[in-house]
Amino acid sequence: MKDMRIQRREVLLGAAATGLGLATGASPAWAQASAWPTKPVNLVVPFPAGGGTDAFARPLAAQFSKATGKTLVIDNRGGAGGTVGASFASKAAPDGYTLFMGAVHHAIAPSMYPKLDYDLEKDFIPLFLLANVPQVLVVNPKNVPVSNFQQFMDYVKRNPAKLNYGSAGAGTSHHLAGELFKQQTNTFITHIPYRGAGPALQDLIGGQVDMMFDGLGSSASHIKGGRIKALMVSGPKRNAAFPDVPCAAEVGLPDYTVTTWYGLWAPKGTPADVQARIVDEVRKLGSADELKTIWANNGAEYGGMTQQQFAGMVSSEVKRWAAVVKASGAKLD
């Protein structure tokens, strides 16, 4: 009789535990979510190596391994302005072991790619804003023999349609930054789309393209090394990492503000407790001195938003860039 009572109590306790899991929306399989990660985590980076996304993803991966003892595997999947990698990540298992590192380009994509097979706001869960960095106008000093922005403008106007600019792909912020620049300066520069900022930047350094509107994250080391020259950072103020480079407002373009931001998402369906564990871990990584230095050198800021705030920012960016695309008439090349 005693054994039967013990068995009955165990059954009731098991049922209560299951009921609690259902009530909170957590699967019993994730009862130990606080143990995440228990194995390597795949981070889908939707551009080739060497671009702005990589400039932040790889240092993050290094610190992740130090902090957790597990590997954050960088999975570069470039193409179609970052939408190939996004499509792949949107269909991954929602178990916390495939994450997506997207960027401002993915808020632009819905307006440039009307037949996307994923929805950034419906098929992903926004987790964390990793970096916020201004765009910078950079030139190959051999192709464009100027010392400052005013000389550059004189050169462009004397040589209409002579210069070209590389981008991370049609519909990326690099592309639209160029279109906005052409609009606001009444100039013409030919757009050359690549499969990512990394390949475009290498061709800029090599002289195959003349200029780029790039994120400081990927251009910073090359500017400091003298391989390319920075003429202007976007926005109303100079960047602390490059105090000698004038901002757009100073050179007569007060409305030229283009910011490249990078964020972390999980596939839709990832349990809330797993999301919380990921966010907490990533937030802590930002306190590492190594990351602070890298972010500062790249002219970037780290995090600072809640998941809800990040989601709101993404939604507003989608609307903002839809208006920019419409006004500029930008189309896929």
C-alpha positions as a Markdown table, in Angstrom:
| # | Residue | x | y | z |
|---|---|---|---|---|
| 1 | Met | 0.0 | 0.0 | 0.0 |
| 2 | Lys | 2.9 | 2.3 | 0.9 |
| 3 | Asp | 4.5 | 1.6 | -2.5 |
| 4 | Met | 1.3 | 2.5 | -4.3 |
| 5 | Arg | 1.1 | 5.8 | -2.4 |
| 6 | Ile | 4.7 | 6.6 | -3.4 |
| 7 | Gln | 4.0 | 5.8 | -7.0 |
| 8 | Arg | 0.9 | 7.9 | -7.0 |
| 9 | Arg | 2.8 | 10.9 | -5.5 |
| 10 | Glu | 5.5 | 10.5 | -8.2 |
| 11 | Val | 2.8 | 10.5 | -10.9 |
| 12 | Leu | 1.2 | 13.6 | -9.5 |
| 13 | Leu | 4.5 | 15.4 | -9.2 |
| 14 | Gly | 5.4 | 14.5 | -12.8 |
| 15 | Ala | 2.0 | 15.8 | -14.0 |
| 16 | Ala | 2.4 | 19.0 | -12.1 |
| 17 | Ala | 5.8 | 19.6 | -13.6 |
| 18 | Thr | 4.5 | 19.0 | -17.1 |
| 19 | Gly | 1.6 | 21.3 | -16.4 |
| 20 | Leu | 3.9 | 24.0 | -15.2 |
| 21 | Gly | 5.9 | 23.7 | -18.4 |
| 22 | Leu | 2.8 | 24.1 | -20.5 |
| 23 | Ala | 1.6 | 27.0 | -18.4 |
| 24 | Thr | 4.8 | 28.9 | -18.9 |
| 25 | Gly | 5.2 | 28.0 | -22.6 |
| 26 | Ala | 8.4 | 26.1 | -21.9 |
| 27 | Ser | 9.0 | 22.5 | -23.2 |
| 28 | Pro | 10.2 | 20.0 | -20.6 |
| 29 | Ala | 13.2 | 19.4 | -22.9 |
| 30 | Trp | 14.2 | 23.0 | -22.0 |
| 31 | Ala | 13.8 | 22.8 | -18.3 |
| 32 | Gln | 17.5 | 23.2 | -18.0 |
| 33 | Ala | 17.7 | 26.2 | -20.4 |
| 34 | Ser | 19.9 | 28.0 | -17.9 |
| 35 | Ala | 22.6 | 25.5 | -18.9 |
| 36 | Trp | 22.7 | 26.9 | -22.5 |
| 37 | Pro | 25.0 | 26.4 | -24.3 |
| 38 | Thr | 25.8 | 22.7 | -23.9 |
| 39 | Lys | 27.3 | 22.4 | -27.4 |
| 40 | Pro | 28.7 | 24.7 | -30.2 |
| 41 | Val | 26.4 | 27.4 | -31.4 |
| 42 | Asn | 26.1 | 28.3 | -35.2 |
| 43 | Leu | 26.1 | 32.0 | -36.0 |
| 44 | Val | 24.9 | 32.7 | -39.5 |
| 45 | Val | 26.7 | 35.7 | -41.0 |
| 46 | Pro | 24.9 | 36.5 | -44.3 |
| 47 | Phe | 28.0 | 38.1 | -46.0 |
| 48 | Pro | 31.4 | 36.8 | -47.0 |
| 49 | Ala | 34.3 | 37.1 | -44.6 |
| 50 | Gly | 36.1 | 40.4 | -44.4 |
| 51 | Gly | 33.1 | 42.7 | -44.3 |
| 52 | Gly | 31.5 | 44.9 | -41.6 |
| 53 | Thr | 29.4 | 42.0 | -40.1 |
| 54 | Asp | 32.5 | 39.9 | -39.8 |
| 55 | Ala | 34.4 | 42.7 | -38.1 |
| 56 | Phe | 32.0 | 42.4 | -35.2 |
| 57 | Ala | 31.0 | 38.7 | -35.4 |
| 58 | Arg | 34.5 | 37.3 | -35.1 |
| 59 | Pro | 35.6 | 39.2 | -31.9 |
| 60 | Leu | 32.2 | 38.3 | -30.4 |
| 61 | Ala | 32.8 | 34.6 | -31.2 |
| 62 | Ala | 36.2 | 34.7 | -29.6 |
| 63 | Gln | 34.8 | 36.2 | -26.4 |
| 64 | Phe | 31.9 | 33.8 | -26.4 |
| 65 | Ser | 34.3 | 30.8 | -26.4 |
| 66 | Lys | 36.3 | 32.3 | -23.5 |
| 67 | Ala | 33.2 | 33.0 | -21.5 |
| 68 | Thr | 31.2 | 29.8 | -22.1 |
| 69 | Gly | 33.8 | 27.2 | -23.1 |
| 70 | Lys | 31.7 | 26.5 | -26.2 |
| 71 | Thr | 32.4 | 27.5 | -29.8 |
| 72 | Leu | 30.4 | 30.1 | -31.6 |
| 73 | Val | 30.8 | 28.9 | -35.2 |
| 74 | Ile | 30.8 | 31.7 | -37.9 |
| 75 | Asp | 28.8 | 30.4 | -40.9 |
| 76 | Asn | 29.4 | 32.9 | -43.7 |
| 77 | Arg | 26.5 | 32.6 | -46.3 |
| 78 | Gly | 26.7 | 35.6 | -48.7 |
| 79 | Gly | 24.6 | 36.6 | -51.6 |
| 80 | Ala | 21.6 | 38.8 | -52.7 |
| 81 | Gly | 22.4 | 41.6 | -50.3 |
| 82 | Gly | 22.4 | 39.3 | -47.3 |
| 83 | Thr | 19.1 | 37.7 | -48.0 |
| 84 | Val | 20.4 | 34.2 | -48.8 |
| 85 | Gly | 21.9 | 33.8 | -45.3 |
| 86 | Ala | 18.7 | 35.3 | -43.8 |
| 87 | Ser | 16.5 | 32.8 | -45.6 |
| 88 | Phe | 18.7 | 29.9 | -44.4 |
| 89 | Ala | 18.6 | 31.1 | -40.8 |
| 90 | Ser | 14.9 | 31.7 | -40.8 |
| 91 | Lys | 14.3 | 28.0 | -41.4 |
| 92 | Ala | 16.8 | 26.7 | -38.8 |
| 93 | Ala | 15.6 | 24.7 | -35.7 |
| 94 | Pro | 14.4 | 27.2 | -33.0 |
| 95 | Asp | 16.5 | 25.5 | -30.3 |
| 96 | Gly | 19.0 | 28.3 | -29.4 |
| 97 | Tyr | 21.8 | 26.7 | -31.4 |
| 98 | Thr | 21.4 | 28.6 | -34.7 |
| 99 | Leu | 21.5 | 32.4 | -34.4 |
| 100 | Phe | 21.5 | 35.0 | -37.1 |
| 101 | Met | 23.6 | 38.2 | -37.2 |
| 102 | Gly | 21.8 | 40.6 | -39.5 |
| 103 | Ala | 22.3 | 44.2 | -40.2 |
| 104 | Val | 20.6 | 47.4 | -41.4 |
| 105 | His | 20.6 | 45.8 | -44.9 |
| 106 | His | 17.9 | 43.4 | -43.7 |
| 107 | Ala | 15.6 | 46.2 | -42.9 |
| 108 | Ile | 16.1 | 47.5 | -46.4 |
| 109 | Ala | 15.6 | 44.2 | -48.2 |
| 110 | Pro | 11.8 | 44.0 | -48.0 |
| 111 | Ser | 11.6 | 47.1 | -50.2 |
| 112 | Met | 14.2 | 45.9 | -52.6 |
| 113 | Tyr | 13.4 | 42.2 | -52.8 |
| 114 | Pro | 9.6 | 41.8 | -53.1 |
| 115 | Lys | 9.7 | 38.0 | -53.3 |
| 116 | Leu | 11.6 | 37.2 | -50.2 |
| 117 | Asp | 10.7 | 33.8 | -48.7 |
| 118 | Tyr | 11.1 | 35.0 | -45.2 |
| 119 | Asp | 9.8 | 38.0 | -43.1 |
| 120 | Leu | 12.3 | 39.7 | -40.9 |
| 121 | Glu | 9.6 | 40.7 | -38.4 |
| 122 | Lys | 7.6 | 37.5 | -38.4 |
| 123 | Asp | 10.1 | 34.7 | -38.9 |
| 124 | Phe | 12.8 | 36.0 | -36.5 |
| 125 | Ile | 12.9 | 37.0 | -32.8 |
| 126 | Pro | 15.1 | 40.1 | -32.2 |
| 127 | Leu | 17.5 | 39.5 | -29.4 |
| 128 | Phe | 20.2 | 42.1 | -29.2 |
| 129 | Leu | 21.6 | 45.2 | -30.9 |
| 130 | Leu | 25.3 | 44.4 | -31.2 |
| 131 | Ala | 26.8 | 47.5 | -32.8 |
| 132 | Asn | 25.8 | 50.9 | -34.2 |
| 133 | Val | 28.3 | 52.6 | -36.4 |
| 134 | Pro | 28.2 | 55.5 | -38.9 |
| 135 | Gln | 28.9 | 55.1 | -42.6 |
| 136 | Val | 32.0 | 56.6 | -44.0 |
| 137 | Leu | 32.9 | 57.8 | -47.5 |
| 138 | Val | 36.2 | 56.3 | -48.5 |
| 139 | Val | 38.2 | 56.5 | -51.7 |
| 140 | Asn | 41.2 | 54.8 | -53.3 |
| 141 | Pro | 43.8 | 57.6 | -53.1 |
| 142 | Lys | 45.5 | 56.5 | -56.3 |
| 143 | Asn | 42.2 | 56.4 | -58.3 |
| 144 | Val | 40.8 | 59.6 | -56.7 |
| 145 | Pro | 43.7 | 62.1 | -56.2 |
| 146 | Val | 42.1 | 64.4 | -53.6 |
| 147 | Ser | 43.0 | 65.5 | -50.1 |
| 148 | Asn | 39.6 | 66.4 | -48.7 |
| 149 | Phe | 35.9 | 66.4 | -49.3 |
| 150 | Gln | 35.7 | 69.7 | -51.1 |
| 151 | Gln | 38.4 | 68.6 | -53.5 |
| 152 | Phe | 36.5 | 65.4 | -54.0 |
| 153 | Met | 33.3 | 67.2 | -54.9 |
| 154 | Asp | 35.1 | 69.4 | -57.4 |
| 155 | Tyr | 36.6 | 66.3 | -58.9 |
| 156 | Val | 33.3 | 64.5 | -59.2 |
| 157 | Lys | 31.6 | 67.5 | -60.8 |
| 158 | Arg | 34.4 | 68.0 | -63.3 |
| 159 | Asn | 34.3 | 64.3 | -64.2 |
| 160 | Pro | 30.6 | 63.2 | -64.3 |
| 161 | Ala | 30.0 | 59.4 | -64.5 |
| 162 | Lys | 33.8 | 58.8 | -64.3 |
| 163 | Leu | 33.9 | 57.3 | -60.8 |
| 164 | Asn | 32.2 | 54.2 | -59.5 |
| 165 | Tyr | 31.4 | 52.9 | -56.0 |
| 166 | Gly | 31.4 | 49.4 | -54.7 |
| 167 | Ser | 28.7 | 48.1 | -52.3 |
| 168 | Ala | 27.9 | 44.9 | -50.4 |
| 169 | Gly | 25.1 | 44.3 | -52.9 |
| 170 | Ala | 22.0 | 45.8 | -54.4 |
| 171 | Gly | 19.7 | 47.0 | -51.7 |
| 172 | Thr | 22.3 | 47.2 | -48.9 |
| 173 | Ser | 22.9 | 50.3 | -46.9 |
| 174 | His | 26.2 | 50.8 | -48.9 |
| 175 | His | 24.1 | 51.0 | -52.1 |
| 176 | Leu | 21.4 | 53.3 | -50.8 |
| 177 | Ala | 24.0 | 55.5 | -49.0 |
| 178 | Gly | 25.4 | 56.1 | -52.5 |
| 179 | Glu | 22.0 | 56.8 | -54.0 |
| 180 | Leu | 21.2 | 59.3 | -51.2 |
| 181 | Phe | 24.6 | 61.0 | -51.8 |
| 182 | Lys | 23.9 | 61.3 | -55.5 |
| 183 | Gln | 20.5 | 62.8 | -54.8 |
| 184 | Gln | 21.7 | 65.3 | -52.2 |
| 185 | Thr | 24.8 | 66.4 | -54.2 |
| 186 | Asn | 23.3 | 66.2 | -57.7 |
| 187 | Thr | 26.2 | 64.0 | -58.9 |
| 188 | Phe | 26.4 | 60.7 | -60.8 |
| 189 | Ile | 28.6 | 57.8 | -59.7 |
| 190 | Thr | 28.2 | 54.3 | -61.1 |
| 191 | His | 27.1 | 51.6 | -58.7 |
| 192 | Ile | 29.1 | 48.3 | -58.7 |
| 193 | Pro | 27.3 | 45.6 | -56.5 |
| 194 | Tyr | 29.3 | 42.8 | -54.8 |
| 195 | Arg | 28.4 | 39.8 | -52.8 |
| 196 | Gly | 29.4 | 41.5 | -49.6 |
| 197 | Ala | 31.4 | 44.4 | -48.2 |
| 198 | Gly | 34.5 | 42.3 | -47.8 |
| 199 | Pro | 35.0 | 41.6 | -51.6 |
| 200 | Ala | 34.0 | 45.2 | -52.4 |
| 201 | Leu | 36.5 | 46.6 | -49.9 |
| 202 | Gln | 39.3 | 44.4 | -51.3 |
| 203 | Asp | 38.6 | 45.7 | -54.8 |
| 204 | Leu | 38.6 | 49.2 | -53.5 |
| 205 | Ile | 42.0 | 48.7 | -52.0 |
| 206 | Gly | 43.2 | 47.1 | -55.2 |
| 207 | Gly | 41.9 | 49.9 | -57.3 |
| 208 | Gln | 39.2 | 48.0 | -59.2 |
| 209 | Val | 36.6 | 50.4 | -57.8 |
| 210 | Asp | 37.1 | 54.0 | -56.9 |
| 211 | Met | 35.1 | 54.5 | -53.7 |
| 212 | Met | 32.7 | 53.1 | -51.2 |
| 213 | Phe | 30.1 | 54.3 | -48.7 |
| 214 | Asp | 31.1 | 51.7 | -46.1 |
| 215 | Gly | 30.5 | 51.1 | -42.4 |
| 216 | Leu | 33.4 | 52.2 | -40.2 |
| 217 | Gly | 33.6 | 48.7 | -38.8 |
| 218 | Ser | 35.1 | 47.2 | -41.9 |
| 219 | Ser | 37.0 | 50.3 | -43.2 |
| 220 | Ala | 38.6 | 51.4 | -39.9 |
| 221 | Ser | 41.8 | 49.4 | -40.1 |
| 222 | His | 42.4 | 50.2 | -43.8 |
| 223 | Ile | 41.9 | 53.9 | -43.2 |
| 224 | Lys | 44.4 | 53.8 | -40.3 |
| 225 | Gly | 46.8 | 51.8 | -42.5 |
| 226 | Gly | 46.6 | 54.3 | -45.3 |
| 227 | Arg | 45.2 | 51.9 | -47.9 |
| 228 | Ile | 42.1 | 54.0 | -48.4 |
| 229 | Lys | 41.3 | 57.6 | -47.5 |
| 230 | Ala | 38.2 | 58.7 | -45.4 |
| 231 | Leu | 36.7 | 62.0 | -46.6 |
| 232 | Met | 33.5 | 62.1 | -44.5 |
| 233 | Val | 31.5 | 60.3 | -41.9 |
| 234 | Ser | 27.7 | 60.5 | -42.1 |
| 235 | Gly | 25.6 | 62.3 | -39.6 |
| 236 | Pro | 25.7 | 65.5 | -37.4 |
| 237 | Lys | 28.9 | 64.9 | -35.5 |
| 238 | Arg | 32.5 | 63.5 | -36.0 |
| 239 | Asn | 33.4 | 60.1 | -34.8 |
| 240 | Ala | 35.6 | 59.7 | -31.8 |
| 241 | Ala | 37.7 | 57.0 | -33.5 |
| 242 | Phe | 38.5 | 59.4 | -36.4 |
| 243 | Pro | 38.4 | 62.9 | -35.0 |
| 244 | Asp | 40.1 | 64.4 | -38.1 |
| 245 | Val | 37.4 | 63.2 | -40.5 |
| 246 | Pro | 34.6 | 65.8 | -41.0 |
| 247 | Cys | 31.0 | 64.8 | -40.6 |
| 248 | Ala | 28.3 | 65.3 | -43.2 |
| 249 | Ala | 26.8 | 68.3 | -41.5 |
| 250 | Glu | 30.2 | 70.1 | -41.6 |
| 251 | Val | 30.6 | 69.6 | -45.3 |
| 252 | Gly | 27.2 | 71.0 | -46.2 |
| 253 | Leu | 25.0 | 67.8 | -46.1 |
| 254 | Pro | 23.0 | 68.2 | -42.9 |
| 255 | Asp | 20.4 | 65.6 | -43.9 |
| 256 | Tyr | 22.9 | 62.9 | -44.9 |
| 257 | Thr | 22.6 | 60.4 | -42.0 |
| 258 | Val | 23.2 | 56.7 | -42.7 |
| 259 | Thr | 24.0 | 54.4 | -39.9 |
| 260 | Thr | 25.1 | 50.8 | -40.2 |
| 261 | Trp | 23.9 | 48.6 | -37.3 |
| 262 | Tyr | 24.3 | 44.9 | -36.6 |
| 263 | Gly | 21.9 | 42.8 | -34.5 |
| 264 | Leu | 21.4 | 39.3 | -33.3 |
| 265 | Trp | 18.2 | 37.3 | -34.0 |
| 266 | Ala | 16.9 | 33.8 | -33.3 |
| 267 | Pro | 14.5 | 31.8 | -35.4 |
| 268 | Lys | 10.8 | 32.2 | -34.6 |
| 269 | Gly | 9.7 | 29.6 | -31.9 |
| 270 | Thr | 12.9 | 29.8 | -29.8 |
| 271 | Pro | 11.6 | 29.4 | -26.2 |
| 272 | Ala | 11.5 | 32.5 | -24.1 |
| 273 | Asp | 13.7 | 31.1 | -21.4 |
| 274 | Val | 16.4 | 30.3 | -24.0 |
| 275 | Gln | 16.1 | 33.8 | -25.5 |
| 276 | Ala | 16.7 | 35.3 | -22.0 |
| 277 | Arg | 19.7 | 33.1 | -21.5 |
| 278 | Ile | 21.2 | 34.1 | -24.9 |
| 279 | Val | 20.6 | 37.8 | -24.3 |
| 280 | Asp | 22.1 | 37.7 | -20.8 |
| 281 | Glu | 25.2 | 36.0 | -22.1 |
| 282 | Val | 25.7 | 38.4 | -25.0 |
| 283 | Arg | 25.1 | 41.4 | -22.8 |
| 284 | Lys | 27.8 | 40.2 | -20.5 |
| 285 | Leu | 30.3 | 39.8 | -23.3 |
| 286 | Gly | 30.1 | 43.5 | -24.0 |
| 287 | Ser | 31.9 | 44.2 | -20.7 |
| 288 | Ala | 35.1 | 42.4 | -21.9 |
| 289 | Asp | 38.0 | 44.9 | -22.3 |
| 290 | Glu | 38.9 | 43.3 | -25.7 |
| 291 | Leu | 35.5 | 43.9 | -27.1 |
| 292 | Lys | 35.3 | 47.4 | -25.7 |
| 293 | Thr | 38.6 | 48.3 | -27.5 |
| 294 | Ile | 37.6 | 46.7 | -30.8 |
| 295 | Trp | 34.2 | 48.4 | -30.8 |
| 296 | Ala | 35.8 | 51.8 | -29.9 |
| 297 | Asn | 38.4 | 51.4 | -32.6 |
| 298 | Asn | 35.6 | 50.7 | -35.1 |
| 299 | Gly | 33.7 | 53.8 | -34.0 |
| 300 | Ala | 30.9 | 51.7 | -32.7 |
| 301 | Glu | 28.7 | 51.4 | -29.7 |
| 302 | Tyr | 27.6 | 48.1 | -28.0 |
| 303 | Gly | 24.1 | 47.1 | -27.2 |
| 304 | Gly | 22.1 | 49.1 | -24.7 |
| 305 | Met | 18.6 | 48.1 | -25.8 |
| 306 | Thr | 16.0 | 45.7 | -24.5 |
| 307 | Gln | 14.6 | 43.0 | -26.8 |
| 308 | Gln | 11.4 | 45.1 | -27.1 |
| 309 | Gln | 13.3 | 48.3 | -27.9 |
| 310 | Phe | 15.4 | 46.5 | -30.5 |
| 311 | Ala | 12.2 | 45.1 | -32.1 |
| 312 | Gly | 10.7 | 48.6 | -32.2 |
| 313 | Met | 13.9 | 49.9 | -33.8 |
| 314 | Val | 13.9 | 47.2 | -36.5 |
| 315 | Ser | 10.2 | 48.0 | -37.3 |
| 316 | Ser | 10.9 | 51.7 | -37.7 |
| 317 | Glu | 13.9 | 51.0 | -39.8 |
| 318 | Val | 11.9 | 48.9 | -42.2 |
| 319 | Lys | 9.4 | 51.7 | -42.6 |
| 320 | Arg | 12.2 | 54.4 | -42.9 |
| 321 | Trp | 14.1 | 52.5 | -45.6 |
| 322 | Ala | 10.9 | 51.8 | -47.6 |
| 323 | Ala | 10.5 | 55.5 | -47.9 |
| 324 | Val | 14.1 | 56.0 | -48.9 |
| 325 | Val | 13.9 | 53.3 | -51.6 |
| 326 | Lys | 10.8 | 54.8 | -53.0 |
| 327 | Ala | 12.1 | 58.4 | -53.0 |
| 328 | Ser | 15.5 | 57.4 | -54.5 |
| 329 | Gly | 14.1 | 55.1 | -57.2 |
| 330 | Ala | 16.8 | 52.5 | -56.3 |
| 331 | Lys | 16.4 | 49.2 | -58.1 |
| 332 | Leu | 18.2 | 45.9 | -58.3 |
| 333 | Asp | 21.0 | 46.1 | -60.8 |
